[in-house]
Amino acid sequence: MMMPYPPNYMTQLVEEQIMLNFEENAQKPCELVKKMELRKAIYERIKTFYVIDLYIVGSSVTGLATTNSDTDMCLVFNDHPSEIVNPNECTFLLDQIKRILMKHQSEFVRAEIINAKVPLLKFFDSDSKVRIDLNISNAVGIRNTHLIKCYADLDVRLAPLVVAVKKWASSNDINNAHRKTISSYSLTLMVINFLQRCKEPVLPCLQMLRPDLFHESADIRRLLLNQEWPKYESSNKKSVSELFKGFLEYYSEQFNFDEWAISVRLGQVILKKICRVYTSPSNCPNDWNYLAVEEPYERTNAARAVHDPLVFANILKVFRESNVRMKSGMCDYQNTLNVNPRY
C-alpha cells in the first residue's frame, strides 16, 4: 500500500517543482527584449501615416507571461477625440494598418483581422516567430496591464504562483477561452483575489488604497509600468507551494460559485446579482451565470467565455480533484497537473 509523503518532504518537493516550472516556463528576458524591438519596428512603420502611441499590454510586460506567449499590443490615436472607437471604425483602421505592415511582407506575415468584441489584427513576425495581436484604443487593457504589473511588483510570489496555476490549468484543458474555459487573464485575477482574501492577506487592494491612480478615467498616457511604490510587506510568509495548495482549497471548498463573483477591484467577493444590474454599455446580465470574474475597470465578466454548463461542471471537477490529490499527501505538483478531465 502506498503511504503518503511526510508533510515537510511534500511541501519542499512541490516548492522545488513549482519554482523549476517557473524557471522553465516563464518568459525569458531575451523574449521581452525581442517584443520591445518588435513594438518599435511596428511603431516606426505606422507613425509615418498616423499620430499614435503603441503599447505592449498584457502578461508580456506584467512579469506573468509564459515563454513563447503571444504579444498583445494596443494602438492609440493621439488625435482621436475619445479612447473609445466603435468596432466598425476599428475594423476599418485595422485594415489600413494591415496594408501598411504588409508592405514589409518579408518581416510581418499571415495577417488577418478578427471581428471580435474587441477587433484584432493578428500577424506573425517571421524572424522571431512571435505572434502579435494588435487592437485599437482598448484603454481598459492598458489600465489592467498597469494594475497587474503593480500587484506583481508588490510581492515576488505572485509571478511563480500565476505561472504554476496557468500550467496546471493548461494541463487539465481548462485554460482556453476559445474552448469555453478560463482565459489566462481570468486565472490571474482569480489568483490575485485569492491572495487578497487569505486569512493573512498577501496582497492589498490597490484600487481601494489609491483610487486617485487606479480608476476607470485615469489618463493612460500617465500610467507608468516602472512605478515606484512604497515598500509593501505582507505578514503572510507562506511559500509559493503552500499558496498554490491554498488556491486550490479556496476555490474547491470555500468559494460560492453559485452566488459570488471575484472582485479584485474591491479585494473581496461581490454578489452576482449586483454584477448583473450594474449599468454599463458592455455589461450583459446573462454573462454572469457560471464563473464570474469581475473586470476591475469595466465591471463586465472577464470569464464570460465560460458559458457552457457541462464545461463549467468540468472546471469545478478539475479544481476539486486537484485539491483532493494535493491534500492527500500522495502526489506532488507534477501529478496534480494530470487530473485527466472528461466531458
Secondary structure by P-SEA (a helix, b strand, c coil): ccccccaaaaaaaaaaaaaaaaaaccccaaaaaaaaaaaaaaaaaccccccccccccccccccccccccbbbbbbbccccccccccaaaaaaaaaaaaaaaacccccccbbbbbbccccccccccccccbbbbbbccaaaaaaaaaaaaaaaaaccaaaaaaaaaaaaaaaacccccccccccaaaaaaaaaaaaaccccccccccccccccccccccccccccccccccbbbbcccccaaaaaaaaaaaaacccccccbbbbccccbbbbaaaaaacccccccccccccbbbbccccccccccccccaaaaaaaaaaaaaaaaaaacccccaaaaacccccc
